[in-house]
Amino acid sequence: MPIEYIKKARKTAEDNSVGIRNMVALWLEDIRTRGEAAVLEMAATFDGWSGEVVLQEDKKQRLIASVPEQVKADIRFTHAQVLAFALRQRASIRDFEDSSSPGVRLGQRVVPVEVAGCYVPGGRFAHACSAIMGVATAKAAGVPFVVACSPPRGDNIDPVVAFAMDLAGADVILELGGVQGVAAMAYGIFTDRPANILVGPGNAYVAEAKALLAGSGACGIDVYAGPTESAIIADQGADPMTIAIDLVSQAEHGPDSPVWLFTDSRDLAEKVLALMPRVIAKMPDPDVPQAAWADYGEIVLCADRDELCRVCDAYAPEHVQVMAADLDWWLGNLRSYGSLFLGEGSTVAHGDKCSGTNHILPTKRAALHSGGLSVHKFLKIQTYQEIDTPANKRFSAVASRLSRVEGMEGHARSCDWRLRKYFPNENWGFHVFNQPGAD
């Protein structure tokens, strides 16, 4: 039987981004052309900022000193969890060297990028945990130079964000946000060190800027970070109030943040639907989660867990919570998500703040083909080979023949040259070009 929508979204996650993209493209070209002057003009226009862009040590220490000790302790805890997980990730991918055949040496080197740029959003929230997710993960990967930026609020960036950036190991901190912030990092403005990769979430303008910079070849990026998405898979044994609270907790990200419930229980679906307005109404700022739920919220009724799994994978949500029996079955069968939260005890807020996994994750169905931010995003996998003279008898012969199959005569001749040079008396059973003028 087809799935049934107990509640259907009024809007889709596909926003009208063409206008934003065109505007951002013009800004980026201006910054690319005029450099620091264009950045400073945009900072004054959009953030009312006319101070120094590079956060100086004395000001940084004053900001850090203003952070309450309990907040510092909590951020240190988060840093320890995220760093430990990232270091385990780094240890899971290693250099190696092997030989596929006698006379052949093949290897892999894992090399971090030289410069990483980490964006930390401002706006309605102080995203201290995003600073940890970006900067600490880059440092765990071995990146030698990390620049971080965040929009100023009044006379400075948020002190908690400054503390988190410093704790995580940022080498330079820029009091700069928006398109001008990511462009400054990409082009090396204020640092003379252009970023090889940009990471971190942001608004639609930041997301478009990152995508355009990556498309131009200026740098790589982590993921295209659209509005936060969260899905819950629940069976008849799940608690409706827990589901409603968790859906609303993620809807507070913004009015365009989709939240979805996939269930095989009509009774549960109807109870959650009834609870959502009550839970939203008790939020301190109910307008944002109300808009997200009204426009993008869905409750999808499925026949069984196999269909639940297929539907969830088709949505490929950024976050998936499972409140259903047999958690290991879901762990083994779900394939497309940014991060998975198993059991009622695991809420997305844990991953967003302190559990240790990274909260910079794919959105807009990118989880179909990509994972979230990890140390791997900061690493280049470089291969090398050495083929000695005896091994050339086989490898150059095979490469020569395959090159001609593909119509690439120049490739074939580079191998033919070695065959004739190393084995001048060999009678080959295929055409081997004899370079004119060769001794």
C-alpha positions in Angstrom: 0.0 0.0 0.0 1.3 3.6 -0.7 2.5 5.7 2.2 -0.1 8.0 3.8 0.6 11.6 4.9 -1.0 12.3 8.2 0.5 15.8 7.8 2.0 17.0 4.5 4.5 19.9 4.2 3.1 23.1 2.5 6.6 23.9 1.1 9.5 21.8 -0.1 13.1 22.1 0.9 14.0 23.4 -2.6 14.1 27.1 -2.0 14.3 29.8 -4.6 18.0 30.3 -4.4 18.7 31.7 -7.8 18.3 35.3 -6.7 20.6 34.7 -3.7 23.2 32.9 -5.9 23.3 35.7 -8.4 23.8 38.3 -5.7 26.5 36.3 -3.9 28.3 35.8 -7.2 28.5 39.6 -7.7 29.8 40.1 -4.1 32.5 37.4 -4.6 33.7 38.9 -7.8 34.0 42.3 -6.1 36.0 40.7 -3.2 38.2 38.8 -5.6 38.9 42.0 -7.6 39.2 44.6 -4.8 40.2 42.4 -1.9 40.3 43.9 1.6 38.6 47.1 0.7 35.5 45.2 -0.6 35.5 43.0 2.6 35.6 46.0 4.9 32.8 47.7 3.0 30.6 44.7 3.3 31.5 44.3 7.0 30.4 47.9 7.6 27.2 47.5 5.5 26.0 44.1 6.9 27.4 44.0 10.4 28.0 47.6 11.2 31.6 46.7 11.8 34.5 49.1 11.5 37.0 47.7 13.9 40.0 45.5 13.4 39.1 42.3 11.6 41.9 40.1 13.1 41.2 39.4 16.7 44.2 40.6 18.7 45.6 38.6 21.6 44.8 41.2 24.3 41.2 41.6 23.2 40.8 37.8 22.8 42.0 37.3 26.4 39.5 39.9 27.7 36.7 38.1 25.9 37.8 34.7 27.3 38.0 36.2 30.8 34.4 37.2 30.6 33.1 33.7 30.0 31.7 32.0 33.1 33.7 29.1 34.5 30.8 26.6 34.2 30.4 27.5 30.5 34.2 27.0 30.0 34.0 23.7 31.7 31.1 22.5 29.5 32.9 23.7 26.3 36.1 21.9 27.5 34.0 18.7 27.9 32.6 19.1 24.4 36.1 19.7 23.0 37.4 16.6 24.7 34.6 14.4 23.3 34.9 15.8 19.7 38.7 15.7 19.7 38.8 12.2 20.9 36.4 11.0 18.3 38.2 12.9 15.5 41.5 11.4 16.6 40.1 7.9 16.4 38.9 8.8 12.9 42.3 10.0 12.0 43.9 6.8 13.3 41.5 4.7 11.1 43.2 5.9 7.8 46.9 5.4 7.5 49.8 5.5 5.1 50.7 2.1 3.6 53.1 0.6 1.1 52.7 -2.7 -0.7 53.7 -4.6 -3.8 51.1 -5.9 -6.2 53.8 -7.8 -8.3 57.5 -8.3 -8.1 59.4 -5.0 -8.9 56.4 -2.8 -8.2 56.1 -0.6 -5.2 52.7 1.1 -4.5 51.8 3.3 -1.7 49.4 5.7 -0.1 50.2 8.9 1.8 47.7 10.7 4.0 48.5 14.4 4.0 46.5 17.1 5.6 45.7 20.3 3.7 47.9 23.3 4.5 45.2 25.8 5.4 41.6 25.3 6.7 38.9 28.0 7.1 36.2 27.4 9.7 33.1 29.5 9.6 31.1 29.8 12.8 27.6 31.3 12.4 26.2 34.2 14.5 22.8 35.5 14.0 20.2 34.4 16.5 22.5 31.9 18.3 26.1 31.8 19.6 27.3 28.7 18.0 30.3 27.8 20.2 29.9 24.1 19.5 30.3 24.8 15.8 33.7 26.3 16.5 34.7 23.1 18.2 33.3 20.9 15.4 35.3 22.8 12.7 38.5 23.8 14.3 39.2 20.8 16.6 38.5 18.4 13.7 40.9 20.3 11.5 43.6 20.2 14.1 43.0 16.5 14.8 43.5 15.9 11.0 46.9 17.6 11.4 46.1 20.9 9.5 49.0 23.2 10.4 47.1 26.5 10.0 43.5 27.1 10.8 41.7 30.4 10.5 38.2 30.8 12.0 35.7 33.6 11.6 32.4 34.6 13.1 30.1 37.6 12.7 30.7 40.3 15.4 27.8 41.1 17.7 28.2 44.8 18.7 31.8 45.4 19.6 33.1 41.9 19.2 32.3 38.3 18.3 30.6 36.3 21.0 33.0 35.7 24.0 31.9 32.1 24.2 32.6 31.6 20.5 36.1 33.2 21.0 36.9 30.9 23.9 35.8 27.8 21.9 37.8 28.9 18.8 40.9 29.5 21.0 40.5 26.2 22.9 40.1 24.2 19.7 43.4 25.7 18.4 42.5 28.4 15.8 45.7 30.1 14.7 43.9 33.2 13.5 40.4 34.5 14.5 38.6 37.0 12.3 35.7 39.1 13.6 33.9 38.8 10.3 30.8 37.0 9.0 28.7 36.3 6.0 29.9 36.1 2.4 32.8 38.5 3.2 34.0 36.1 6.0 34.1 33.0 3.9 35.6 34.9 0.9 38.3 36.4 3.1 39.3 33.0 4.3 39.2 31.5 0.8 41.3 34.3 -0.8 43.7 34.6 2.2 42.7 38.2 2.9 44.1 39.3 6.3 46.2 36.1 6.6 48.1 35.8 3.2 47.2 32.1 3.6 44.3 31.1 1.2 42.2 28.3 2.6 42.4 25.0 0.9 39.0 24.0 2.4 36.1 25.9 4.0 33.9 24.2 6.6 31.1 25.2 8.8 27.4 25.9 8.6 25.8 29.3 7.8 22.8 31.0 6.3 21.7 30.8 2.7 24.2 33.4 1.6 27.1 31.7 3.3 26.1 28.3 1.8 25.9 29.8 -1.7 29.2 31.6 -1.3 30.9 28.3 -0.2 29.3 26.5 -3.2 30.4 29.1 -5.7 33.9 29.3 -4.3 34.2 25.5 -4.6 32.8 25.6 -8.1 35.3 28.2 -9.1 38.2 26.1 -7.9 39.2 28.5 -5.2 38.9 25.9 -2.5 37.1 22.8 -1.4 34.2 22.7 1.0 32.7 20.3 3.5 29.1 20.0 2.6 26.4 22.2 1.1 24.8 23.3 4.4 21.1 24.1 3.9 18.5 24.4 6.6 18.7 21.9 9.4 16.6 18.7 8.9 15.6 16.2 11.5 13.6 13.0 11.2 12.2 10.6 13.8 11.4 6.9 13.1 9.0 5.6 15.7 6.9 2.5 16.3 3.8 2.0 18.5 6.0 1.7 21.6 7.4 5.2 21.4 6.4 8.1 23.7 4.4 10.7 21.7 5.5 13.6 24.0 9.2 12.7 23.6 8.7 12.8 19.9 6.9 16.1 19.9 9.5 17.7 22.1 12.3 16.5 19.9 10.7 17.7 16.7 10.1 21.1 18.2 13.7 21.2 19.5 15.0 21.0 16.0 12.3 23.2 14.4 13.7 26.1 16.5 16.7 26.3 14.1 14.7 28.3 11.7 11.3 28.8 9.9 12.6 26.7 7.0 13.9 23.8 9.0 12.0 20.6 8.0 11.1 18.1 10.8 9.6 14.7 9.9 8.0 11.8 11.7 8.0 8.4 10.0 5.9 5.8 11.8 3.9 2.6 11.3 1.4 3.5 14.0 -1.6 5.6 13.1 -2.4 6.1 16.8 1.1 7.4 17.5 0.9 9.7 14.5 -2.4 11.3 15.6 -1.2 11.7 19.2 2.0 13.5 18.0 -0.1 15.7 15.6 -2.3 16.8 18.5 0.7 17.5 20.8 2.7 19.6 18.5 0.7 22.9 18.9 0.8 22.6 22.7 4.6 22.0 22.8 5.3 24.8 20.3 3.1 27.3 22.2 5.2 26.8 25.3 8.5 27.7 23.5 9.9 31.2 24.4 9.8 32.1 20.7 7.0 30.0 19.3 6.8 31.8 15.9 9.9 30.1 14.5 9.0 26.4 15.3 5.4 27.1 14.4 6.4 28.3 10.9 8.8 25.4 10.4 6.1 22.8 11.5 3.4 24.4 9.5 5.3 24.8 6.2 7.9 22.0 6.3 6.7 19.5 9.0 5.4 16.0 7.9 4.1 12.9 9.5 4.3 9.9 7.2 2.5 6.7 7.9 4.1 3.5 6.6 3.1 -0.1 6.5 6.0 -1.7 8.3 9.6 -1.2 9.2 10.9 -2.1 5.8 8.9 0.7 4.3 9.9 3.0 7.0 13.5 2.3 6.2 12.9 2.9 2.4 11.1 6.2 3.1 13.7 7.5 5.5 16.5 6.6 3.0 14.6 8.4 0.2 14.5 11.6 2.3 18.1 11.2 3.4 17.8 13.4 6.4 20.6 15.3 8.1 19.6 13.7 11.5 17.6 10.5 12.1 16.4 9.5 15.5 15.1 6.0 16.0 12.6 5.3 18.8 11.6 1.8 17.8 12.3 -1.8 18.8 15.5 -3.7 17.7 17.8 -0.7 17.4 20.6 -2.8 15.8 18.3 -3.7 12.9 17.9 0.0 12.1 21.7 0.5 12.5 22.3 -2.3 10.0 19.6 -1.3 7.5 19.4 2.5 7.3 21.8 3.8 4.6 21.2 7.5 4.0 21.5 10.0 6.8 24.0 12.5 8.2 24.1 11.2 11.8 22.0 8.5 13.5 20.6 8.7 17.1 19.5 5.3 18.4 17.0 5.0 21.2 14.9 7.4 23.2 18.0 8.4 25.3 19.7 9.8 22.2 18.5 13.2 21.1 19.9 15.4 18.3 20.9 18.0 20.8 23.5 15.5 22.2 25.2 15.4 18.8 24.8 19.1 18.2 26.5 19.9 21.5 28.7 17.3 23.2 28.4 13.6 22.3 31.6 13.7 20.2 30.3 13.1 16.6 30.4 16.1 14.3 27.3 18.2 13.8 28.3 19.7 10.5 26.2 17.3 8.3 24.8 16.9 4.8 21.3 18.4 4.0 19.0 18.5 1.0 19.4 14.8 0.3 23.2 15.0 0.0 23.4 12.1 2.5 22.6 9.9 -0.5 26.2 10.4 -1.6 28.1 12.1 1.2 28.8 12.0 4.9 29.3 14.9 7.3 32.4 16.7 8.4 35.2 14.5 9.6 39.0 14.5 9.7 38.8 12.9 6.2 37.6 16.1 4.7 40.9 17.8 5.7 43.1 15.0 4.3 44.4 14.3 0.9 45.0 10.7 -0.1 48.1 10.7 -2.3 49.3 7.6 -4.1 52.7 6.8 -5.5 54.4 4.0 -7.4 57.8 2.8 -8.5 58.2 0.2 -11.3 61.7 -1.2 -11.7 63.3 -2.3 -15.0 62.3 -6.1 -14.9 58.7 -5.2 -14.0 58.5 -3.0 -17.1 58.5 -6.1 -19.3 54.9 -6.7 -18.2 53.5 -3.4 -17.1 54.7 -1.4 -20.1 53.5 -4.0 -22.4 50.0 -4.1 -20.9 49.9 -0.3 -20.7 51.0 0.1 -24.3 48.3 -2.3 -25.6 45.6 -0.7 -23.5 46.6 2.8 -24.6 46.1 1.8 -28.3 42.8 0.2 -27.4 41.7 3.6 -26.1 43.3 5.5 -29.1 46.0 7.2 -27.1 49.1 6.8 -29.2 51.3 9.1 -27.1 50.6 7.0 -24.0 51.5 3.8 -25.9 54.8 5.3 -27.1 55.9 6.3 -23.6 55.6 2.6 -22.7 57.1 1.4 -26.0 60.2 3.5 -25.4 60.8 1.6 -22.2 60.3 -1.8 -23.7 62.8 -1.1 -26.5 65.3 0.7 -24.1 65.2 -2.0 -21.4 64.7 -5.1 -23.6 66.4 -4.2 -26.9 66.6 -7.9 -28.0 63.1 -8.9 -27.2 60.7 -10.0 -29.9 57.3 -8.6 -29.0 54.1 -10.2 -30.2 52.5 -6.9 -30.8 53.4 -3.6 -32.4 56.0 -1.7 -30.4 56.9 1.7 -31.9 60.6 2.3 -32.7 61.3 6.0 -32.0 63.2 7.5 -34.9 66.6 8.9 -33.9 66.9 6.7 -30.9 70.4 5.2 -30.3 
